Amino acid sequence: MIDLHCHLLPGIDDGATDLETALAMAKIAVADGVEIIACTPHITPGVYDNQGPDIALAIISLQAALDAAGIPLQLTCGADAHLAPELGQGLRSGRVPSLGGSRYFLLEPPHHVAPPRLDLAVQDLLDQGYVPVITHPERLTWIEDHYNQMKALVGAGAWLQITAGSLTGRFGPRPRYWAERMVDEGLTHILATDAHNLRNRAPHLAEGREAVAARLGAEEARRMVLDRPRGMLANADPETLSPPNPPRPGLSLSGLSISGLSLSGARARGWMSKLFHVS
């Protein structure tokens, strides 16, 4: 498998705090079946002012430590880039690294506030030749009121990355619901761990793959953790990569199931509005 979102570089953001932690996280990832990890530290102006050249040097250093420790893991570059002005210029200059130097890059929207004109910002990046991969949309606190906007962004050419642990309930029932819905409705392009530590954010990707396999089949699950990520790192045209599976026939809010709770019709809508404030 290939994990394209991982905060593995030590001491550079809120991910691995030191080399020992980074090596331990790498061992977990390898044991889980991961062969390639994109090191994607936050780039958040005024908070984490990481830049491409510094990230590249940190990757070289960590790769040497992995090789010395006999951990068979290949690293590549990337960043979890916060939505900010002049992001396109940062990508062109190398200040903001894309995934493996490709046209694909991780785009992190604000977690608690829906950004104004997100659609225009994404379209501008698409027009510049990049493919924004919107990270963990299922965990955004504003997804309930902007789900149709997220669908429109995918229709325009953006990609979505779901966190593997969201599909297994590691982040609670609400992110699990939205993750399952985005998978079922054919909006999810890749899974990644978004791993930060050895405790509650360890790099467990296989559990997400198995969750997708149970819903859409093993072939689509493999595409999310291997085929599409490999194509992205090869800078493949998105049109040449298999799109996510289309929505399952008859899938709608009626008959949805959350953590074993099955609902139907108006009862589902009423229950969901109370719990998740879905309109």
C-alpha positions in Angstrom: 0.0 0.0 0.0 0.9 3.7 -0.4 0.1 6.2 2.3 0.0 9.7 0.8 -0.8 11.6 4.0 1.4 11.1 7.1 3.0 13.4 9.6 6.1 11.2 10.0 8.9 13.8 9.9 10.2 14.4 13.4 9.9 17.7 15.1 8.5 19.6 12.1 4.9 20.0 13.1 2.4 18.3 15.4 3.3 14.9 14.1 6.2 12.7 15.3 8.0 14.5 18.1 11.4 12.9 17.6 13.3 10.3 15.5 12.5 7.5 17.9 8.8 8.1 17.4 9.2 8.4 13.7 11.0 5.1 13.4 8.4 3.4 15.6 5.6 4.8 13.4 7.4 3.6 10.3 7.6 0.1 11.8 3.9 0.1 12.4 3.2 1.2 8.8 5.5 -1.5 7.3 3.9 -4.2 9.4 0.5 -2.9 8.2 1.6 -3.4 4.6 2.7 0.1 3.6 5.7 0.3 1.3 5.7 4.0 0.4 4.8 7.0 2.6 4.5 10.6 1.5 5.8 12.8 4.3 3.3 15.6 4.5 3.9 18.1 7.3 1.5 21.0 7.8 2.2 24.2 5.9 0.0 26.7 7.8 1.2 30.3 7.6 2.0 31.7 11.0 1.7 28.3 12.7 3.8 25.8 10.7 6.0 27.8 8.2 7.5 24.7 6.7 9.0 25.1 3.1 9.8 22.7 0.4 13.6 22.7 0.6 13.5 22.1 4.4 11.0 19.3 4.0 13.2 17.7 1.4 16.3 17.8 3.7 14.2 16.3 6.5 13.1 13.5 4.3 16.6 12.7 3.2 17.7 12.5 6.8 14.8 10.3 7.9 15.2 8.0 4.9 18.9 7.5 5.9 17.7 6.6 9.4 15.2 4.2 8.1 17.8 2.5 5.9 20.2 2.3 8.8 17.6 0.7 11.0 16.7 -1.8 8.3 13.1 -0.6 8.0 12.0 -1.2 4.3 10.0 2.0 3.8 10.4 4.4 0.9 9.7 8.1 1.6 8.5 10.7 -0.9 7.7 14.4 -0.5 4.5 16.3 0.1 2.8 18.7 2.4 -0.6 19.1 4.1 -1.0 22.6 2.7 -3.5 24.9 4.4 -5.8 26.9 2.1 -4.0 30.2 1.8 -3.5 33.1 -0.7 -0.8 32.5 -3.3 -0.9 28.7 -2.8 -0.6 28.2 -6.6 2.6 30.4 -6.6 3.9 28.4 -3.7 3.4 25.1 -5.6 5.1 26.5 -8.8 8.1 27.8 -6.8 8.5 24.6 -4.8 7.9 26.4 -1.5 4.9 24.1 -1.2 5.8 20.6 -2.3 3.2 18.6 -4.2 3.0 14.8 -3.8 6.2 13.4 -5.2 6.6 16.5 -7.4 3.4 15.7 -9.3 0.4 17.7 -10.2 -1.4 16.3 -7.1 -1.2 18.1 -3.8 -2.9 17.8 -0.4 -5.2 20.8 0.3 -6.3 21.2 3.9 -9.4 23.4 4.4 -9.9 25.2 7.7 -11.3 22.6 10.2 -13.9 24.6 12.0 -14.9 27.4 9.6 -16.1 26.9 6.0 -13.9 29.1 3.9 -15.6 31.7 1.7 -15.2 31.2 -2.1 -13.7 27.7 -1.6 -15.1 26.7 -5.0 -13.3 29.7 -6.7 -10.0 28.9 -5.0 -10.2 25.2 -6.0 -11.1 26.1 -9.6 -8.2 28.5 -9.8 -5.8 25.8 -8.7 -7.3 23.4 -11.2 -6.9 26.0 -13.9 -3.2 26.2 -13.0 -2.8 22.5 -13.8 -2.9 21.1 -10.3 -5.2 18.5 -8.8 -6.2 19.5 -5.2 -6.7 16.5 -3.0 -8.9 17.8 -0.2 -7.9 16.1 3.0 -10.2 14.5 5.6 -13.4 16.2 4.5 -15.4 13.8 6.7 -13.8 15.4 9.8 -14.6 19.0 8.9 -17.1 20.4 11.5 -18.9 22.3 8.7 -19.4 19.3 6.3 -23.1 19.0 7.2 -24.1 22.3 5.7 -21.6 22.1 2.8 -21.8 18.5 1.6 -23.3 19.5 -1.8 -20.4 22.0 -2.2 -17.9 19.1 -1.6 -19.7 17.1 -4.3 -19.5 20.0 -6.7 -15.8 20.3 -6.1 -15.3 16.7 -7.0 -17.4 17.3 -10.1 -15.1 20.1 -11.0 -12.0 17.9 -10.8 -10.9 18.0 -7.2 -10.1 14.7 -5.4 -11.0 13.7 -1.9 -8.9 11.8 0.7 -10.7 10.1 3.5 -8.9 9.1 6.7 -8.7 5.3 7.1 -9.5 5.5 10.8 -12.7 7.5 10.1 -14.2 4.4 8.5 -13.6 2.3 11.6 -14.9 4.8 14.1 -11.5 6.0 15.5 -12.8 9.6 15.2 -16.3 8.9 16.5 -19.7 8.3 14.8 -20.0 11.6 13.0 -16.8 11.3 10.9 -17.6 7.7 10.3 -21.0 8.5 8.9 -19.6 11.1 6.5 -16.7 8.9 5.5 -19.0 6.0 4.7 -21.3 8.2 2.8 -18.5 9.7 0.7 -17.2 6.2 0.0 -20.7 4.8 -0.9 -21.6 7.8 -3.1 -18.4 7.5 -5.2 -16.7 10.6 -4.0 -13.6 9.1 -2.4 -10.4 8.8 -4.5 -7.9 7.7 -1.9 -7.5 6.6 1.7 -4.6 7.7 3.9 -3.7 7.5 7.6 -3.1 11.2 8.4 -1.0 9.6 11.2 0.6 11.8 13.8 1.7 9.6 16.7 1.9 6.2 18.3 -1.3 6.5 20.3 -4.6 7.6 18.9 -3.2 8.6 15.5 -1.0 5.7 14.5 -0.5 4.8 10.8 -3.1 2.1 10.3 -4.2 2.0 6.7 -5.2 -1.6 6.2 -8.3 -1.3 8.4 -9.6 1.4 6.1 -8.9 -0.7 3.1 -10.8 -3.6 4.6 -13.7 -1.3 5.5 -14.0 -0.1 1.9 -13.6 -3.7 0.6 -16.6 -4.7 2.8 -18.7 -1.9 1.2 -17.4 -1.7 -2.4 -15.3 -4.8 -3.0 -11.6 -5.6 -2.8 -10.8 -4.1 -6.2 -12.0 -0.6 -5.4 -10.3 -0.8 -2.0 -7.0 -1.6 -3.7 -7.5 1.4 -6.0 -7.8 3.7 -3.0 -4.6 2.5 -1.3 -2.4 1.4 -4.2 -3.5 2.0 -7.8 -4.5 5.7 -7.6 -1.7 6.7 -5.2 0.8 5.0 -7.5 -0.6 6.8 -10.5 -0.6 10.1 -8.6 3.1 9.8 -7.8 3.8 9.0 -11.5 2.0 12.3 -12.3 -0.6 10.4 -14.4 -3.4 12.4 -16.0 -6.4 12.0 -13.6 -8.5 11.1 -16.7 -6.4 7.9 -17.1 -6.9 6.7 -13.5 -10.0 4.7 -12.7 -12.7 7.0 -11.1 -14.3 6.1 -7.8 -17.1 3.5 -8.1 -20.4 5.2 -8.9 -23.1 5.3 -6.2 -24.6 2.0 -5.4 -28.1 1.5 -7.0 -30.8 2.9 -4.8 -28.4 4.5 -2.3 -29.9 7.4 -0.6 -30.7 8.8 2.9 -33.5 6.3 3.1 -32.2 3.0 4.4 -28.9 4.4 5.5 -27.1 2.5 8.3 -24.8 4.1 10.9 -22.9 1.8 13.2 -25.5 -0.9 12.9 -28.5 1.4 13.2 -30.8 1.2 10.2 -33.3 3.9 9.5 -35.6 4.7 6.6 -37.5 7.5 5.0 -38.6 10.6 7.0 -37.5 8.9 10.2 -33.9 8.7 9.0 -34.0 12.4 8.0 -35.5 13.5 11.3 -33.0 11.4 13.4 -30.1 12.6 11.3 -31.1 16.3 11.6 -31.1 16.0 15.4 -27.8 14.2 15.6 -25.8 15.7 12.8 -27.9 18.9 11.9 -28.4 17.7 8.4 -30.7 19.9 6.4 
